[in-house]
């Protein structure tokens, strides 16, 4: 099978979906709402990582992502720490021997739902390897660590506020598997930190559950379920609106801690078109 290659450089209006974590029903609602947007065909859909673990149907969520990828060319995704842990545990990534990912993922990542969704006994890594479809494996192994936009950088946990931007981007581009625990996928403290001063972009992340989407001048946080409760959120940019899986008839709601109102629509397309 040919290696899956997701787009890592995009431009134009976007819709970024928070950590799905096997919540296929919620994801289907969000995607249906996106399809009703008048500019749906021209809008990029970005998944912020963490398809697997916690929620009831990780396999179904990946199936739905792949269906969206086939039907909507402007679809991409990045790796979350849960995909990294799963692939490392199954021996699909060249991680360091002392990392003990097999034990860590099984015991500490709420991975039971991932095993069950593929019809494998929880904890039986060989059985899971045998049952994961080849196209799922190829997708999970080849998820990029970041996606770049002229105004935004999508990375699962965020950037190190104390390290040079260019150096971090080099590591994200090459996906440095010599690192025992890639901090850009795993470090929770990055969620509260602004990016380094030399970062020219607003960093968009999931990874840590927030009560409501947060939009700050240099940070956007979009994981509003943590895989266990709450509505799945999708942030529209440049509109700075939020679509959720909730039952409200309103298509979007104002995010918490939002920045000042966006410029008039005519100006958006100079930057986002």
Backbone as a ProteinNet text record, in pm:
[ID]
protein_1_A
[PRIMARY]
XXXXXXXXXXXXXXXXXXXXXXXXXXXXXXXXXXXXXXXXXXXXXXXXXXXXXXXXXXXXXXXXXXXXXXXXXXXXXXXXXXXXXXXXXXXXXXXXXXXXXXXXXXXXXXXXXXXXXXXXXXXXXXXXXXXXXXXXXXXXXXXXXXXXXXXXXXXXXXXXXXXXXXXXXXXXXXXXXXXXXXXXXXXXXXXXXXXXXXXXXXXXXXXXXXXXXXXXXXXXXXXXXXXXXXXXXXXXXXXXXXXXXXXXXXXXXXXXXXXXXXXXXXXXXXXXX
[TERTIARY]
84.9	0	88.2	49.5	125.9	113.9	223.1	223.8	122.9	45	-52	21.2	-16.2	48.1	-59.5	-66.9	-163.1	-97.9	-176.8	-125.2	-77.9	39	94.2	109.8	83.2	83.7	-47	-125.7	-259.3	-280.4	-385.4	-422.9	-571	-628.7	-770.7	-846.5	-980.1	-1060.5	-1048.3	-1057.1	-1036.2	-1145.9	-1157	-1240.4	-1155.6	-1118.6	-1032.8	-1115.2	-1110.7	-1191.9	-1106.6	-1158.3	-1086.3	-1070.7	-1003.5	-972.9	-1100.4	-1103	-1223.4	-1234	-1124.6	-1121.7	-1237.7	-1259.9	-1359.1	-1503.9	-1530.2	-1667.9	-1727.7	-1752.1	-1791.7	-1925.6	-2019.5	-2150	-2139	-2061.1	-2041.7	-1970.9	-1872.6	-1801.4	-1894.6	-1982.1	-2075.1	-2164.4	-2207.6	-2290.9	-2213.2	-2090.3	-2008	-1985.9	-1955	-1929.6	-2054.7	-2171.3	-2296.3	-2320.1	-2289	-2303.7	-2206.4	-2086.2	-1989.6	-2037.5	-2098.8	-2145.5	-2252.6	-2318.3	-2422.5	-2365.7	-2236.6	-2177	-2170.5	-2197.6	-2196.5	-2060.2	-1952.9	-1818.7	-1752.2	-1831.7	-1777	-1671.6	-1697	-1605.5	-1469.9	-1465.2	-1341.9	-1271.3	-1326.3	-1274.2	-1194.6	-1075.3	-994.6	-1052.1	-1058.6	-1095.5	-968.6	-933.7	-812.6	-852.3	-807	-827.7	-701.9	-718.5	-606.9	-537.3	-575.8	-510.7	-595.5	-549.6	-620.9	-754.3	-747.2	-863	-897.5	-796	-812.4	-822.5	-861.4	-866.9	-984.7	-1020	-1120.9	-1263.4	-1298.2	-1434.8	-1468.7	-1597.8	-1643.6	-1603.4	-1565.5	-1553.2	-1434.7	-1311.1	-1196.4	-1190.3	-1216.2	-1212.4	-1313.4	-1434	-1536.3	-1498.1	-1428.6	-1384.9	-1281.2	-1189.8	-1090.9	-1158.2	-1255.1	-1331.2	-1398.9	-1458.5	-1528.1	-1430.2	-1314	-1211.5	-1172.9	-1149	-1107.9	-1218.2	-1342.4	-1454.8	-1455.2	-1431.1	-1426.2	-1309.8	-1196.2	-1077.9	-1104.9	-1180.5	-1211.4	-1310.6	-1404.2	-1511.2	-1480.8	-1386.7	-1355.3	-1204.3	-1155.1	-1010.5	-936.1	-999.8	-933	-953.1	-898.9	-905.3	-765.3	-725.4	-596.2	-601.8	-493.1	-490.2	-346.6	-330.1	-199.5	-206.2	-90.6	-82.3	-102.9	-175.8	-183.9	-96.6	-83.4	-1.7	-61.3	-192.6	-253.7	-223	-219.3	-176.2	-29.1	51.9	193.9	210.6	140.1	152.6	105.9	-4.8	-56.5	42.6	90.9	183.8	315.2	362.2	484.6	464.1	348.6	319.7	312.3	263	248.2	374.3	480.2	605.5	605.6	517.5	506.4	592.5	650	738.1	874.7	982.1	1117.8	1154.4	1083.9	1109.1	1223	1269	1379.3	1334.4	1421.4	1386.4	1347.8	1409.7	1381	1249.9	1178.7	1054.6	939.5	941.2	839.6	697.5	679	548.8	439	471.5	368.1	300	379.8	325.2	255.2	313.9	256.9	122.1	113.1	-14.1	-124.8	-96.4	-199.3	-249.1	-158.1	-195.1	-239.4	-196.4	-215.3	-286.6	-330.3	-388.5	-536.4	-602.7	-744.3	-763.9	-678.6	-674.7	-775.6	-848.2	-938.9	-1039.3	-1089.4	-1190.6	-1130.4	-1002.8	-939.7	-931.5	-887.3	-884.2	-1022.8	-1122.6	-1257.3	-1315.7	-1288	-1347.7	-1294.2	-1173.5	-1116.8	-1143.4	-1217.3	-1248.6	-1135.7	-1046	-933.1	-952.3	-894	-898.9	-812.1	-865.9	-786.4	-653.2	-545.8	-412.4	-341	-412.9	-350.9	-298.7	-172.9	-115.1	-103.4	-65.3	-51.6	-186.9	-289.1	-423.2	-469	-440.4	-477.2	-401.4	-271.7	-193.2	-253.7	-302.6	-360.1	-494.1	-564.5	-699.8	-709.3	-608.8	-613.6	-596.5	-691.5	-677.8	-550.7	-496.5	-371.1	-382.4	-499.3	-512.3	-517.5	-569.1	-565.7	-422.6	-350.4	-210.6	-131.3	-147.1	-73.4	-107.3	-234.6	-275.5	-211.2	-222.6	-173.1	-21.8	50.3	195.8	242.1	167.4	212.4	147.4	74.6	19.6	132.9	124.3	228.2	218.5	325.9	327.5	279.5	268.5	216.1	159.5	71.8	20.6	36.6	84.4	112.5	14.8	-22.8	-112.5	-46.5	-69.6	-3.6	-25.2	-137.3	-163.3	-160.5	-162.8	-184.7	-86.4	-55.4	21.1	-57.9	-86	-161.7	-64.2	-59.9	28.3	-41.3	-42.5	-135.5	-128.5	-8.9	3.8	51.3	120.1	170	320.3	378.2	521.6	585.6	714.6	793.7	814.7	768.6	781.9	925.7	1017.4	1156	1256.8	1208.5	1298.4	1274.3	1377.7	1361.9	1259	1179.7	1073.9	1130.8	1234.4	1289.1	1339.4	1402.6	1452.1	1336.8	1230.9	1115.6	1049.5	1041.2	980.5	1062.6	1194	1277.3	1247.1	1231.8	1202.8	1063.6	966.3	830.2	823.8	897.2	896.1	956.1	1065.2	1133.9	1075.1	987.9	929.2	1041.1	1107.5	1226	1186.4	1194.5	1155.2	1262.9	1376.4	1476.9	1436.2	1336.4	1288.7	1199	1222	1143.7	998.2	975.4	840.4	831.2	792.3	789.9	700.9	760.6	686.7	575.8	588.8	488.9	359.2	366.9	248.9	202.4	293.2	266.8	264.1	325.2	347.3	223.3	161.6	39.1	63.7	182.6	208	209.6	231.8	234.1	98	-7.6	-142.4	-162.9	-107.1	-124	-20.8	76.3	186.4	165.4	202	209.1	331.5	332.4	449.8	570.1	688.6	806.8	787.4	859.2	840.4	869.5	956.8	990.3	894.9	788.9	688.1	593	580.6	494.8	349.4	316.3	184.9	106.8	-24.4	-109.7	-110.9	-82.3	-71.1	-205.5	-252.2	-381	-355	-414.4	-387.3	-513.2	-502.9	-602.1	-533.9	-534.4	-453.9	-508.8	-545.1	-596.8	-738.1	-829.3	-968.8	-985.1	-1060.1	-1099.8	-1251.9	-1307.4	-1452.7	-1519.9	-1454.9	-1504	-1383.1	-1402.5	-1292	-1232.3	-1100.2	-1029.8	-956.1	-977.2	-906.1	-833.5	-700.4	-615.6	-537.7	-471.1	-400.2	-302.4	-236.4	-137.6	-170.3	-285.8	-320.3	-468	-501.1	-638.3	-639.4	-729.1	-743.5	-882.3	-889.5	-1017.5	-1063.5	-998.4	-1044.5	-1144.3	-1272.3	-1376.1	-1445.4	-1389.4	-1448.3	-1348	-1219.9	-1122.8	-1152	-1246.1	-1282.5	-1380.8	-1431.9	-1522.3	-1655.8	-1661.8	-1788.1	-1784.1	-1902.7	-1911.5	-1930.3	-1952.6	-1972.2	-1838.1	-1827.3	-1712.2	-1719	-1606.9	-1604.8	-1522.5	-1563.3	-1493.8	-1485.1	-1363.9	-1341.6	-1330.3	-1408.2	-1401.8	-1314.5	-1218	-1132.8	-1131.4	-1138.2	-1110	-1228.9	-1345.5	-1465	-1457.2	-1371.9	-1361	-1496.9	-1562.4	-1687.8	-1667	-1759.6	-1746.5	-1872.7	-1856.6	-1963	-1942.1	-2050.4	-2037.3	-2131.6	-2112.7	-2200.7	-2326.4	-2345.9	-2462.6	-2590.7	-2701.5	-2833.3	-2888	-2817.4	-2866.1	-2882.7	-2987	-3012.1	-2910.4	-2840	-2739.3	-2621	-2574.7	-2465.8	-2331.9	-2321.1	-2193.4	-2218	-2118	-2129.2	-1997.6	-2000.9	-1875.7	-1781.9	-1654.2	-1558.8	-1525.5	-1478.4	-1436.1	-1303.8	-1286.5	-1161.8	-1123.5	-1223.4	-1194.2	-1121.3	-1047	-977.5	-1077.3	-1039	-1129.3	-1190.4	-1302.2	-1377.9	-1291.7	-1322.6	-1247.1	-1272.1	-1179.7	-1200.9	-1314.4	-1357.7	-1467.1	-1432.2	-1536.1	-1514.8	-1423.6	-1434.1	-1350.2	-1202.3	-1167.6	-1028.3	-984.1	-1077.6	-1041.6	-974.6	-1032.9	-989.3	-854.3	-808.3	-672.1	-571.1	-609.6	-520.4	-554.5	-679.8	-725.5	-772.6	-781.7	-837	-739.6
-119.5	0	124	224.3	348.8	424.3	492.7	569.1	682.5	698.4	806	937.4	1038	1168.7	1274.3	1330.6	1436.3	1571.8	1668.7	1802.4	1866	1930.3	1996.1	2146.6	2196.3	2340.4	2376.3	2460	2492.5	2642.8	2691.9	2831.7	2846.3	2957.6	2979.9	2957.1	2965.3	2945.8	2803.6	2787.3	2654.9	2622.5	2491.7	2440	2337.3	2365.6	2273.2	2201.7	2069.7	1985.9	1937.2	1952.2	1911.7	1760.8	1717.4	1576	1491.7	1395.8	1315.4	1201.3	1130.8	1022.9	924.5	876.6	771.8	813.7	942.2	991.6	1011.8	900.4	903.7	972.8	952	1016.2	1167.7	1218.5	1363.2	1417.4	1342.4	1386.2	1393.3	1297	1297.1	1420.9	1461.8	1581.5	1705	1718.3	1834	1837.4	1723.6	1720.5	1755.1	1709.6	1745.7	1896.3	1959.3	2104.1	2177.1	2124.9	2187.2	2181.9	2071	2056.7	2158.9	2214.5	2313.9	2453.8	2473.5	2605	2637.3	2761.2	2795.5	2781.8	2789.8	2779	2645.7	2544.9	2416.3	2362.5	2368	2310.1	2379.5	2504.2	2581.7	2588.5	2522.8	2534.1	2410	2431.2	2320.3	2267.9	2135.3	2069.5	2005.4	2044.2	1991.9	1921.2	1799.1	1724.7	1741.4	1779	1820.1	1703.5	1579	1462.8	1397.3	1280.5	1198.5	1147.9	1065.4	992.4	877.3	817.9	689.7	706.9	595.8	584	663.2	624.8	690.6	673.6	732.5	725.5	587.2	563.1	426.9	367	447.6	392.8	451.5	431.8	484.1	436.2	308.1	258.3	333.6	353.4	423.6	568	631.4	768.9	777.9	680.9	679.4	648.6	556.5	529.5	657	733.8	855	961.4	970.1	1061.3	1023.2	896	852.4	877.5	859.1	889	1037.9	1122.6	1266.4	1302	1237.9	1262.4	1228.5	1122.3	1082.7	1177.7	1230.2	1311.9	1461.3	1503.6	1646.1	1660.1	1701	1701.7	1789.2	1894.6	1985.2	1934.8	1817.6	1755.4	1708.2	1733.7	1684.5	1663.8	1619.4	1588.4	1587.7	1597.4	1582.5	1471.8	1426.2	1321.5	1379.8	1306.1	1335.2	1239.1	1264.4	1174.7	1034.7	1022.2	889.4	807	869.2	796	756.1	848.6	818.4	699.7	703.3	595.4	462.1	464.1	340.3	282.1	365.8	316.9	270	341	299.6	167.2	152.4	29	-91.2	-69.5	-179	-201.5	-125.1	-142.9	-86.5	7.9	66.2	190.4	241.2	357.2	319.6	380.5	346.6	420.5	389.9	458.5	392.7	462.4	412.8	295.4	198.5	77.8	103.7	205.2	231.9	307.1	337.3	414.7	331.3	198.5	106.9	149.9	187.5	237.2	131.5	6.5	-97.2	-97.6	-95.9	-95.9	36.4	146	278	297	260.3	281.7	194.3	68.2	-22.8	20	65.8	92.3	235.8	331.6	470.9	558.8	503.3	586.1	557.9	486.3	453	388.7	290.1	229.1	116.5	79.5	-35	-19.7	102.8	122	103.8	133.8	113.1	-35.8	-116.2	-261.1	-313.7	-274	-327.2	-286.4	-163.7	-117.8	-194.5	-249.1	-331.3	-480.1	-514.1	-653.2	-730.2	-659.4	-724.3	-723.8	-820	-826.2	-715.2	-633.4	-524.8	-575.5	-509.8	-546.7	-644.4	-707.5	-806.4	-733.5	-691.8	-609.6	-684.9	-809.5	-885.4	-901.9	-928.4	-942.5	-811.8	-700.7	-572.1	-546.1	-575.4	-557.3	-636.5	-754.8	-839.7	-786.5	-710.9	-668.7	-526.6	-443.8	-307.5	-314.9	-259.1	-263.1	-192.9	-237.7	-182.3	-32.8	13.5	156.4	238.8	182	251.8	261.6	151.1	153.9	259.2	261.5	357.6	500.6	527.6	661.1	698.7	612.6	643.8	664	581.3	591	718.1	763.5	874.4	1008.2	1016.6	1145.6	1245.8	1364.8	1466	1519	1580.5	1638.3	1782.9	1843.8	1980	2007.6	2105.7	2159.5	2310.1	2369.5	2513.5	2586.9	2705.5	2796.8	2934	3025.2	3156.2	3230.5	3203.7	3270.5	3176.1	3044.8	2948.4	2832.3	2774.8	2650.6	2551.9	2436	2331.9	2228.1	2212.6	2114.9	2068.8	1940	1882.3	1944.1	1957.3	2011.7	2156.1	2200.5	2337	2340.7	2457.7	2478.6	2508.5	2479.4	2514.6	2666.1	2736.8	2882.9	2930.8	2841.7	2881.1	2829.2	2776.4	2724.7	2800.1	2822.3	2896	2830	2913.5	2865.4	2781.8	2830	2759.3	2620.6	2607.7	2478.1	2381.2	2428.3	2342.6	2298.4	2388.4	2352.5	2246.4	2253.3	2150.5	2013	2007	1878.8	1829.6	1920.7	1882.4	1831.8	1895.1	1853	1714.1	1686.7	1558.4	1447.1	1480.7	1381.5	1300.3	1360.1	1302.5	1190.5	1065.7	952.1	908.9	978.1	947.5	1003.9	1090.6	1147.9	1048.8	1028.7	932.9	974.8	1105.6	1157.3	1293.8	1297.4	1424.7	1527.1	1633.9	1728	1800.3	1815.8	1887.8	1808.4	1679.3	1593.4	1564.9	1574.1	1518.1	1617.9	1733.8	1821.6	1906.6	1879.7	1951.1	2097.6	2129.6	2268	2363.1	2310.6	2397.2	2461	2397	2447.5	2585.7	2609.4	2738.5	2841.4	2800.5	2890.6	2948.1	3073.6	3130.2	3074.5	3075.4	3026	3116.7	3074.8	3160.2	3293.4	3393.7	3528.7	3539	3452.6	3460.7	3380.7	3325.4	3253.1	3353.7	3356.2	3454.8	3411.3	3291.7	3233.2	3216.2	3206.9	3164.9	3013.2	2955.2	2810	2752.6	2652.4	2587.8	2446.8	2413.7	2285.9	2225.6	2098.4	2027.1	1979.8	1845.6	1777.3	1788.2	1906.3	1925	1981	1919.9	1963.4	2102.8	2186.6	2318.4	2323.4	2405.7	2412.4	2464.4	2556.7	2611.6	2650	2656	2695.1	2826.7	2833.4	2955.6	3011.2	3137.4	3205.2	3324.2	3314.2	3422.2	3476.8	3591.5	3647.7	3551.7	3464.1	3372.6	3225.4	3194.7	3055.5	3031.6	2913.2	2864.9	2724	2698.3	2567.3	2513.1	2388	2341.6	2205.1	2147.1	2018.7	2044.8	2026.3	2055.4	1929.7	1811.6	1689.9	1607.6	1614.1	1525.8	1379.2	1351.1	1213.9	1152.8	1231.3	1170.7	1242.3	1373.6	1445.4	1577.4	1634.8	1763.8	1749.5	1863.2	1866.4	1876.6	1805	1817.7	1953.1	2022.9	2156.9	2162.6	2255.7	2283.6	2434.6	2486.5	2630.7	2673	2772	2828.9	2953	2957.6	3075	3114.5	3244.2	3357.6	3410.2	3346.1	3399.9	3397.5	3309.7	3288.5	3249.8	3158	3101.1	2954.1	2899.1	2760.8	2683.2	2572.4	2475.8	2361.2	2313.2	2203.2	2089.5	1977.2	1861.8	1873.4	1985.7	2005	2018.6	2011.9	2011.4	2150	2254.2	2389.8	2416.4	2494.7	2527.6	2627.9	2697.7	2794.2	2720.4	2766.9	2699.6	2725.9	2836.8	2871.6	2953.3	2957.5	3036.9	3109.2	3221.3	3294.5	3213.1	3204.8	3133.5	3211.8	3142.3	3206.6	3279	3391.3	3467.5	3503.9	3538.2	3567.2	3699.6	3711.1	3835	3935	4060.6	4158.2	4108.9	4167.7	4122.4	4118.8	4023.8	4007.5	4124.1	4151.2	4257.3	4224.9	4323.8	4304.5	4195.4	4133	4016.2	4046	4163.3	4195	4183.7	4221	4213.7	4070.9	3983.2	3843.9	3779.7	3802.6	3723.9	3769.6	3889.7	3929.9	3839.4	3791	3706.8	3559.1	3526	3388.5	3327.8	3404.7	3351.8	3261.5
0	0	0	-82.7	-88.6	43	78.7	202.5	196.3	302.3	310.5	332.7	255.3	265.9	284.2	403.9	433	411.3	368.7	343.7	474.9	467.5	586	567.2	448.3	422.7	353.9	419.7	370.8	378.9	312	327	296.9	342	324.8	453.9	449.9	570.4	621.9	753.4	812.4	913.8	941	1049.1	1121.9	1246.5	1320.3	1426.4	1424.1	1512.3	1628.6	1749.2	1869.4	1880.9	1986.5	2009.1	2000.2	1908.7	1885.7	1986.4	2011.5	2111.6	2096.2	1975.2	1956.5	1970.6	1973.3	1987.1	1847.5	1780.4	1640.3	1620.2	1709.7	1696	1701.6	1796.2	1807.1	1683.4	1633.4	1514.6	1394.8	1380.7	1267.3	1269.9	1388.7	1401.3	1357	1404.4	1366.9	1216.2	1157.3	1013.3	933.4	979.6	912	917.8	1031.6	1043.5	951.6	940.8	850.4	705.9	667.7	529.8	493.2	593.8	566.7	544.8	567.4	547.5	398.4	360.8	218.1	152.4	230.6	173	206.4	237.1	280.3	184.3	54.3	-43.4	-43.9	1	-2.8	133.3	233.2	369.7	406.1	463	512.4	643.7	656.4	782.3	837.5	960.2	1024.5	1153.7	1170.4	1294	1379.6	1506.2	1590.9	1660.4	1627.1	1686.8	1794.4	1840.8	1938.8	1883.6	1780.7	1732.3	1826.4	1890.9	1959.6	2111.1	2177.6	2324.1	2384.3	2506.7	2590.9	2541.3	2429.4	2378.7	2326.7	2293.2	2266.9	2133.2	2033.3	1898.4	1821.2	1868.5	1794.2	1649.2	1624.1	1486.1	1400	1451.3	1374.8	1347	1441.3	1420.6	1308.7	1305	1197.1	1063.9	1064.9	942.6	891.3	982.1	942.3	893.1	955.4	904.8	762.8	738.7	605.5	502.1	542.3	452.3	417.6	518.2	494.3	403.7	424.8	342.7	196.2	173.8	35.4	-30.8	46.7	-11.5	-10.9	73.4	87.1	78.8	-36.6	-60.3	38.8	87.7	181.7	324.9	351.3	483.5	520.5	643.9	690.3	841.3	899.1	1042.1	1090.8	1222.4	1284.9	1389.8	1432.1	1534.2	1672.7	1754.1	1895.8	1974.6	2103.5	2185.2	2193.2	2177.8	2184.9	2060.7	1941.7	1822.2	1834.4	1883	1901.2	1996.1	2109.5	2208.2	2151.2	2079.5	2020.7	1920.3	1828.4	1726.1	1787.2	1889.8	1957.4	2030	2095	2168.2	2075.1	1953.6	1858.1	1775.1	1803.3	1732.4	1592.2	1564.8	1431	1414.1	1522.6	1517.1	1574.9	1525.6	1572.4	1700.4	1809.6	1935.7	2012	2116.7	2198	2284.9	2303.2	2377.3	2521.2	2582.9	2724.2	2746.3	2638.8	2654	2709.9	2686.7	2741.6	2702.4	2575.6	2533.3	2540.1	2518.6	2524.3	2660.8	2764.7	2900	2930.7	2887.4	2918.5	2851.4	2722.9	2652.5	2710.4	2734.1	2784.7	2922.5	3009	3147.9	3175.3	3094.4	3133.6	3031.3	2919.9	2814	2788.5	2879.8	2858.2	2721.7	2693.8	2560.4	2541.7	2646.2	2636	2521.7	2504.6	2399.5	2260.4	2245.2	2115.7	2084.6	2180.5	2160.8	2124.7	2204	2183.8	2048.9	2005.9	1880.1	1759.9	1772.2	1665.7	1687.8	1791.6	1818.8	1882	1952.5	2018.6	2169.9	2236.2	2382.4	2439.9	2532.1	2590.3	2644	2602.4	2646.3	2556.4	2463.6	2375.1	2250.8	2256.7	2151	2018.8	2023.2	1898.7	1831	1909.5	1851.5	1788	1853.7	1796.8	1666.8	1665.3	1542.9	1427	1455.6	1351.2	1301	1385.2	1351.2	1295.2	1319.5	1265.4	1113.2	1036.2	890.4	844.1	731.1	680.5	654.7	606.2	577.6	705.7	814.1	942.6	992.9	982.6	1026.1	948.2	816.4	734.5	772.7	800.1	841.5	974.6	1073.5	1207.1	1207.4	1135.4	1132.2	1062	962.1	878.7	912.1	1023.4	1062.9	1084.9	1024.9	1050	1192.4	1237.7	1372.4	1373.4	1256.6	1251.2	1113.1	1106	979.7	986.6	876.8	873.4	781.6	826.2	756.3	765.5	672	681.1	812	880.8	1007.7	1128.2	1105.6	1213.3	1203.8	1320.2	1327	1411.2	1353.2	1422.4	1476.2	1608.6	1672.6	1800.1	1825.5	1922.6	2061.3	2118.5	2253.6	2255.1	2151	2146.5	2128	2147.9	2133.8	2268.4	2277.4	2394.5	2393.2	2497.5	2496.4	2509.3	2548.6	2576.6	2474.4	2362.9	2259.6	2129.3	2048.5	1923.2	1830.9	1769.6	1681.1	1566.4	1500.1	1384.1	1421.9	1536.8	1580.9	1604.1	1668.8	1694.1	1564.3	1468.7	1340.7	1268.3	1275.9	1213.2	1271.5	1403.5	1469.1	1432.2	1427.8	1390.6	1247.2	1158.2	1018.5	1001.3	1070.9	1051.7	1137.6	1235.2	1326	1391.5	1486.3	1549.1	1645.2	1598.6	1680.5	1778.9	1779.8	1881.3	2017.7	2018.1	2143.4	2215	2342.6	2419.5	2431.3	2443.2	2464.9	2394.8	2268	2195.2	2264.8	2313.2	2397.6	2322.6	2191.4	2113.2	2100.4	2130.4	2133.1	2275	2372.2	2505.5	2620.8	2608.9	2723.7	2755.2	2869.5	2905.8	2941	2991.8	3032.4	2912.3	2791.9	2674.4	2646.9	2693.2	2665.7	2727.1	2842.8	2909.6	2865.8	2787.4	2750	2610.8	2594.7	2461	2390.1	2256.7	2184.7	2207.7	2165.5	2182.8	2110.1	2155.8	2102.8	1954.5	1903.4	1761.3	1672.7	1731.5	1652.9	1589	1457.4	1391.8	1380.2	1427.8	1404.1	1534	1521.9	1633.3	1636.8	1752.6	1766.7	1810.4	1736.7	1762	1814.7	1930.1	1995.9	2056.7	2088.9	2168.4	2295.8	2316.7	2418.9	2560.9	2605.7	2742.1	2733.8	2808.7	2804.4	2863.8	2792.6	2842.6	2845.6	2934.3	2948.6	2822.6	2754.9	2628.8	2545.6	2415.1	2326.1	2373.3	2374.7	2412.5	2291.9	2265.1	2157.4	2216.6	2216.8	2264.2	2145.2	2160	2044.7	1978.6	2057.3	1999.8	2022.4	2080.1	2111.4	2089.4	2036.5	2028	2084.4	2180.1	2242.7	2210.3	2162	2107.8	2157.5	2258.9	2313.3	2424.7	2397.1	2496.9	2549.1	2521.5	2577.4	2657.9	2623.2	2687.1	2662	2571.5	2541.5	2637.5	2733.7	2831.9	2849.6	2830.4	2852	2777.7	2756.5	2690.2	2540.2	2476	2331.9	2259.3	2148.5	2061.1	1990.9	1982.2	1925.3	1797.5	1710.5	1585.7	1570.6	1556.2	1548.4	1401.6	1363.7	1229.7	1233.3	1142.9	1127.8	981.1	949.2	1037.8	1117.1	1107.2	1173.3	1325	1379.7	1524	1582.7	1514.8	1562.8	1594.6	1673.2	1718.3	1684.2	1614.2	1591.4	1689.6	1749	1844.5	1808	1875.7	1857.7	1942.1	2010.4	2095.1	2015.4	2085.5	2020.6	1994.9	2038.1	2016.3	1867.9	1834.5	1694.5	1641.5	1732.7	1689.5	1627.5	1512.5	1442.7	1508.8	1579.7	1640.4	1764.8	1852.7	1974	1997.6	2068.7	2092.7	2179.6	2144.6	2228.8	2353.9	2456.8	2579.6	2556.5	2625	2618.6	2475.7	2395.7	2256.5	2242.6	2135.3	2102.1	2047.3	2019.6	1963	1833.3	1797.2	1681.9	1556.5	1467.7	1344.4	1250.2	1157.4	1060.8	965.7	891.1	797.1	697.5	641.2	556.1	438.8	379.4	263.8	299.3	423.3	463.8	491.5	534.5	563.2	442.6	326.3	212	159.3	198.1	165.6	236.2	354.9	435.2	422.3	401.1	412.8	281.3	179.5	54.8	-19.8
[MASK]
+++++++++++++++++++++++++++++++++++++++++++++++++++++++++++++++++++++++++++++++++++++++++++++++++++++++++++++++++++++++++++++++++++++++++++++++++++++++++++++++++++++++++++++++++++++++++++++++++++++++++++++++++++++++++++++++++++++++++++++++++++++++++++++++++++++++++++++++++

